[in-house]
Amino acid sequence: MDDGRTPYTLIRDLPATERPRERLRDAGPSALSAAELLAILLRTGTAKESALAQAARLLARFEGLPGLRNAPFLELCGERGMGEAKAAQIKAALELGLRLAVSSPEERPAVRTPDDIADLVLAEMSVLAEERVRVMLLDVRNRVLATPTVYVGSVHTTNVRISELLSEAVRVKAAAIVALHNHPSGDPTPSAADVQMTKSLAAAAKLMDIDLLDHLVIGGGRYVSMRQLKLGFGD
């Protein structure tokens, strides 16, 4: 019977075996999707959207957990069905995850070559609709600490602040970094602006005793290593 309401599913209406909290209890957190884990943090949805649907929408809106972690607090608060309490819960949980990753080196992947780096980011960054700059943070053994998004927008038209690219590396005491950015056009050929950004970042990182291992430009399922092409690097 059509009662005129927008169709949606409340979590309490799901079979017990499909509810996120019950699934976490019975199968463990690793069995849950990111949306299910986020729904547990949100606890409640809205009159027209379950917590699970809200979680899926937020992940799509911010392009995954890294985007959620880097979203401005007030922007997150302004999303439908959110507020300061829910935004704070999400921010706190994601920060705890980052700190756990930093403190659990044995579980972190290590990168040695451009292919190693690309294996971790190529699929996701190839489909981004807008240009994003990310910085892969590495420890002294080249194990990945995190890969935050630090800039959104075209590096061709706007000067990227080098301090923004290094701020997270300084905060987590990273020994080395890899710059990553995508070309939504699908062509990963580095531009003159890409080369200049690499030069500036390498110089600033050296002053802070941080090694810039590489700068990968990604597009159309392909990547270019600027280190291999010696673009922006002094060697």
C-alpha positions in Angstrom: 0.0 0.0 0.0 1.3 3.5 -0.9 1.1 5.8 2.1 2.8 8.7 0.3 6.1 8.5 2.2 9.5 8.4 0.6 10.6 4.8 0.6 13.5 4.0 2.8 14.6 1.4 5.3 15.1 2.0 9.0 18.0 0.0 10.4 15.6 -1.4 13.1 13.4 -2.8 10.2 16.3 -4.8 8.8 16.7 -8.5 9.8 19.0 -8.8 12.8 21.6 -10.5 10.7 21.9 -7.4 8.5 22.0 -4.6 11.2 25.5 -3.1 11.5 25.8 -3.4 15.3 24.7 -7.0 15.3 26.9 -7.8 12.4 29.9 -6.2 14.2 29.1 -8.2 17.3 28.7 -11.5 15.4 31.3 -11.2 12.6 33.7 -8.6 13.9 34.4 -5.1 12.6 36.5 -6.2 9.6 33.4 -7.8 8.1 31.6 -4.4 7.9 31.7 -1.9 5.0 32.8 1.6 5.6 29.2 2.7 5.4 28.1 0.2 8.0 30.9 1.3 10.4 30.0 4.9 9.9 26.3 4.2 10.5 27.2 2.8 13.9 28.9 6.1 14.7 25.9 8.1 13.5 23.5 5.9 15.5 20.3 7.6 14.1 19.3 9.0 10.7 16.5 11.4 9.9 12.8 11.0 9.2 13.6 10.4 5.5 17.0 8.7 5.7 18.3 5.8 7.8 21.7 6.1 9.4 23.0 3.6 6.9 21.7 5.6 3.9 23.1 8.8 5.5 26.5 7.1 5.9 26.6 6.0 2.3 25.6 9.5 1.2 28.4 11.1 3.3 31.0 8.8 1.9 29.9 9.6 -1.7 29.7 13.3 -1.0 33.3 13.5 0.5 34.7 10.7 -1.7 35.5 8.2 1.0 37.0 8.2 4.5 40.1 10.4 3.6 37.7 13.1 2.3 35.6 12.9 5.4 38.6 13.2 7.6 39.8 16.3 5.8 36.4 18.0 5.4 36.1 21.2 7.4 34.2 20.7 10.6 31.6 23.3 9.8 31.0 21.9 6.3 30.4 18.5 7.8 28.0 20.0 10.4 26.0 21.5 7.6 25.2 18.2 5.9 21.6 17.1 6.1 20.9 15.2 9.3 24.2 16.2 10.9 25.2 18.6 13.7 28.1 19.3 15.9 27.7 16.1 18.0 27.7 13.7 15.0 30.4 15.6 13.2 32.6 15.5 16.3 32.0 11.7 16.6 33.1 11.1 13.0 36.1 13.4 13.3 37.2 11.8 16.6 36.9 8.2 15.2 38.8 9.0 12.1 41.6 10.7 14.1 41.8 7.6 16.3 42.1 5.5 13.2 45.0 7.6 11.9 46.8 7.5 15.3 46.4 3.7 15.4 47.9 3.4 11.9 50.8 5.5 13.0 51.4 3.4 16.1 51.0 0.0 14.3 53.8 -0.1 11.8 53.7 -3.8 11.2 50.3 -3.5 9.5 51.3 -0.6 7.2 52.2 -1.2 3.5 55.7 -0.2 2.4 56.5 1.5 -0.9 59.8 1.2 -2.8 59.0 1.9 -6.4 56.5 4.1 -8.4 54.5 0.9 -9.1 54.2 0.3 -5.4 52.8 3.8 -4.9 50.5 3.5 -7.8 49.1 0.2 -6.6 47.7 2.0 -3.6 46.1 5.0 -5.2 45.7 4.6 -9.0 42.3 3.1 -9.1 40.7 5.6 -6.8 42.4 8.7 -8.0 41.8 7.9 -11.7 38.1 8.4 -11.3 38.0 11.7 -9.4 36.0 14.3 -11.1 38.1 17.3 -9.9 41.8 17.8 -9.4 43.1 16.8 -6.0 46.5 16.9 -4.4 47.3 14.3 -1.9 50.5 13.6 0.1 51.5 10.1 1.1 53.2 10.2 4.4 55.9 7.6 5.1 58.0 6.6 8.1 61.7 5.9 8.0 61.1 2.4 6.4 58.9 3.9 3.7 55.8 2.5 5.3 52.6 4.4 4.7 51.3 6.4 7.6 48.4 8.1 5.8 47.5 9.7 2.5 45.4 12.8 3.2 44.0 15.1 0.6 45.5 18.5 1.2 44.3 20.5 -1.8 41.3 20.5 -4.1 41.4 22.6 -7.3 43.5 23.1 -10.4 47.2 23.5 -9.8 47.3 25.1 -13.2 45.3 28.2 -12.2 45.9 28.5 -8.4 49.1 28.5 -6.5 49.2 25.5 -4.1 50.5 26.6 -0.7 53.6 24.4 -0.1 53.0 24.8 3.7 49.6 23.0 3.2 51.4 20.1 1.5 53.8 19.7 4.4 51.6 20.4 7.4 50.4 16.8 7.9 53.9 15.5 7.4 55.2 17.7 10.1 52.3 16.8 12.4 52.9 13.0 12.2 56.7 13.4 12.0 56.9 11.7 8.6 60.4 10.9 7.3 59.4 11.0 3.7 56.5 12.0 1.5 55.1 11.3 -2.0 53.1 14.0 -3.8 50.1 12.7 -5.7 47.6 14.5 -7.9 45.2 13.6 -10.7 44.4 15.1 -14.0 40.6 14.7 -14.6 41.2 15.0 -18.3 42.7 11.5 -18.3 46.1 12.6 -19.6 48.8 12.2 -16.9 51.4 14.3 -18.8 52.9 16.7 -16.3 52.3 20.4 -16.9 54.7 23.3 -16.3 52.8 24.0 -13.1 53.3 20.4 -11.9 57.0 20.7 -12.4 57.2 24.0 -10.5 55.1 22.6 -7.6 57.5 19.7 -7.5 60.6 21.9 -7.4 59.1 24.1 -4.6 57.9 21.1 -2.6 61.3 19.3 -2.8 63.1 22.5 -1.7 60.8 23.1 1.2 60.8 19.5 2.3 64.6 19.4 2.3 64.7 22.3 4.6 62.5 20.4 7.0 64.6 17.2 6.7 61.7 15.4 4.9 62.6 13.5 1.7 60.3 13.9 -1.3 60.5 10.5 -2.8 58.4 11.1 -5.9 55.5 13.1 -7.4 53.0 10.9 -9.3 50.6 12.5 -11.8 47.6 10.2 -12.4 45.0 10.2 -15.2 43.0 7.7 -17.2 44.2 4.7 -15.2 47.8 5.6 -15.9 50.5 7.5 -14.0 53.7 9.4 -14.6 56.6 9.4 -12.1 58.2 12.8 -12.1 61.2 11.4 -10.3 61.8 8.9 -13.1 61.5 11.7 -15.7 63.7 14.0 -13.5 61.1 16.7 -13.7 61.3 19.0 -10.7 64.0 16.9 -9.0 67.6 18.0 -8.9 69.2 14.7 -9.6 
